[in-house]
Amino acid sequence: MRFQKSAIALASLALLLGSAYGSASAASGSKSSTKSAAAASTRQTTKKIQAQVDAIRLQTKKPGEIYYVYVNDKKYNPGGVSYQAFSYGLPFKNYQEYVQKAHVLKTPFLQLEQAPEDFQFMSAYLSAYNPKPDSIEGQKLSKQIVAEGKASGKTVFVKKMTDKRWSVTLTYHGSEGSRQAGVFLSIIAAPAGTPDPSIEYVPSLAEPEKLSVEGQDLTYKAGDALKYKKASSPAVNNSQDAQYLEWTDSRTKISYTIYVSKGKITKEALVSLAEQIITGQS
């Protein structure tokens, strides 16, 4: 009899434990399903937002038009301060066609009498000018877009603006079979704007080199001048063997940037390009 009672008690305990385990499993499975459903919902929302942003990017724009897009979504725009700008642009695959159009539109001067040695022209691009983020104008615009975007109550906020100023970009690729094969070189010209003195920059490991070319003050950055003391700084440049040559023409107030990645192009060759540009408009 005692044995029978014990057996019944053990059987009851087993049923109880089994029931508890089953409930715990069900609860765990329910939580997992909820998380999966939430993740799937987030992905779907992000996908829909991206589709809206892509539609704005691909939308036909008139000369000078810029569409600023701010997204009110913590997953898509975690920091809440990022926005995108899509502007009217004109691409060119032929250098002479670009030069002719640039003359008509009176864009910032950016012409080379000859392509850099061992490089070939790839493209030119004219676009509506978007103020630089580190300029007073750029900072003011950024604050305006973010504030209006947040206040709009819209998931995807769009602000259309018009700017008659131009930005110009020329790109060159290293010629096949040359020592510059695979190298990318770009030259950008745009209104300089006024730097915002309130922006603090993380110091680099080395001071950029100061140069003087045809009466203009240039800054050359390479190596440690592109490495910063705080790895978490957004200003860190991860490009390997990159070089920058920058200046603002004191006569026209147009800023120029020559950028090259990798390759064996020398500082002297970059200075020669700058000299072509500077003397070409005198």
ABEGO torsion letter per residue (X at the ends): XAAAAAAAAAAAAAAAAAAAAAAAAAAAAAAAAAAAAAAAAAAAAAAAAAAAAAAAAABBBBBGBBBBBBBBBAAABAAGABBBBBBBBBBBABAAAAAAAAAAAGBBBBBBABBBBGBBBABBBBBBBBBBAABAAAAAAAAAAAAAAAAAGBABBBBBBBBABBBBBBBBBBBBGBAABGBBBBBBBBBAEBBBAABBBBBBABBBBBBBBGGBBBBBBBEAAABBABAABAABBABBGBBBBBBBBAAAGBBBBBBBBEEABBAAAAAAAAAAAAAAAX
